[in-house]
Amino acid sequence: MLESEERHSMTKRLKKAKVSETVFYPIQPTAKGLIAYVSFTYEDKLRINDVAIYTRPLGGYRLAYPVKLLANGKSVSSVYPITKEVGNYIEDFLLAEYEKFIAKVNKGA
């Protein structure tokens, strides 16, 4: 796992990357910690749907990208970040947006 300073430094370099049009779909939490799905647009060029948001056992959240289950039982990743740097940037951005979304929902509740 990356140290927070290293992660922050890498994320800072990606500030020109653009994640937009986030749409959150909260669900009833599952026993495995699944709490929501998110769809978003990356770089105004790629729409990514059905990214799962899970709680972490020790606090915080993590993302899980969609997987297609084939007829033979094999799982194939549908979409995922190629580099750790991009993955960290997307995760940091989306989870910060999710926390804002939840705060707004709770405020209106």
N, C-alpha and C positions, 0 to 999 in steps of 0.2 A: 504494500500500500504506500502511496506517495505521502511524503511529509506535506503538511498543509501549506508551508511556504513554497515548496516546489510546485504544488498543484496550483496555488494562486498565481505564481509566476507564469506557468504554462497557460492558464486560463486568460491571464492578462494579454498574452500575445495573440490570442484568438478573438479579441474584442471586435475585430472587424467582421468576424463571422456573424451571421444573423439568424436567430431563431425567432419566429413570429407566429402569429395566428394560433396561439395555444388554446386548446379547448380541453377542459378537464371533465371527466365523467366519474364522480364519486360513486362508490358502491357500498353495500353493506360489507364491513370487513370480514374476511375469511379467516379460518383457523391458521392458514399459512401466512397471514399478514397482508394479503392483497387488499388495498383500500381504494384504488382509483385507476382509471385509464387516462391517458393523455394523447392527443393528436397535435401535431405541430408542423410548421413549414420551416425547412432549412434552406437558407440562402435564396429565398424566393424562387427556388427551382425544384424542390422535392417535398412532397407531402408525406409525412410518416404518421400512420394511425396505429391505435391499439398498443401503445407502449404502457406496460403495467407499472404501477407505483406500489411498492411494498414497504412496510415498516421494517426497520432493522431491530433485532432483539435487544440491542443495547442503546436504542434511540436513533432517531433520524430515519431517513428513507433511502431506498435504492430503486433503480429502474431495471425493468426486464423487457427486452425487445421481443417482438412477435416471433413465434416459431410455428412452422407448418408441420403437422403430423401426417406422414405419408401412410398409405394403405399397408405397407410392410412394417409399420411401427416405428420407423426411423424418423427422427426430428431433424428438420432443416431450418436454419435461421432465415427469416424473410428479409430482415434489414437490421443492420447494426453498424455502429461506428467502427471504422477501420483502424483508427489510431486511438491510443489511450488519451491523447491530448484532446481530440475532438469529443470523445466520449465524456471526459471530465467536464469540458465546457458545456456540452448539452445537459448533462446531469445537474451541474451547478445552477445553470439558468432555469431549467424546468422545475427543479425542487424549490428554488427561491420563489418562482411564480406560483407554485402549488401552495406554499405557505401563505402567500398574499391572498390567494383564492380562498383558502380555508378561513383565514382571519376575516375576510369580507363576508363569507357565508355565516360564520358564527356571530358576527356583529349584527347581521340582519335577522338572525334567528330569535 
